[in-house]
């Protein structure tokens, strides 16, 4: 091997090791929150400063700024996205293979959110405008944030999947 190849391999190894170590350090700083009510409380408080403390990796997007979230309410598919300077939203989703499973996720989300938020929050349920799904929205006159969960059918060629969405953001 010539010296240039050796130098290149050594430099690549050092950079890769630094990245792995940095990722390990970052992961250790993330405190997992397993209690659903603690997660919801954390996310409501985080809304006030645009979810800055739970933003992780920025994702390239054309129309908005998007980040992976450090805390996931469900699954591992939670993001924070912004449109302009006034709209910031934390969102997650999970897909179900059938309506019964999706309904179970949706109803469990409603129950959990209602239990965690208490009586000062009111839930309204209504049909979605864009499809035949439904959404539940939780609002409080004491807060400038709302929580919602949506159940959405996704018709495929041979089957129908369902997606459950969770949002925390601007009530308007």
HELIX and SHEET records of a PDB file:
HELIX    1   1 UNK A    3  UNK A   29  1                                  27    
HELIX    2   2 UNK A   36  UNK A   47  1                                  12    
HELIX    3   3 UNK A   52  UNK A   54  5                                   3    
HELIX    4   4 UNK A   99  UNK A  117  1                                  19    
SHEET    1   A 8 UNK A  55  UNK A  59  0                                        
SHEET    2   A 8 UNK A  65  UNK A  69 -1                                        
SHEET    3   A 8 UNK A  79  UNK A  83 -1                                        
SHEET    4   A 8 UNK A  87  UNK A  96 -1                                        
SHEET    5   A 8 UNK A 160  UNK A 169 -1                                        
SHEET    6   A 8 UNK A 146  UNK A 155 -1                                        
SHEET    7   A 8 UNK A 134  UNK A 139 -1                                        
SHEET    8   A 8 UNK A 122  UNK A 127 -1                                        
END                                                                             
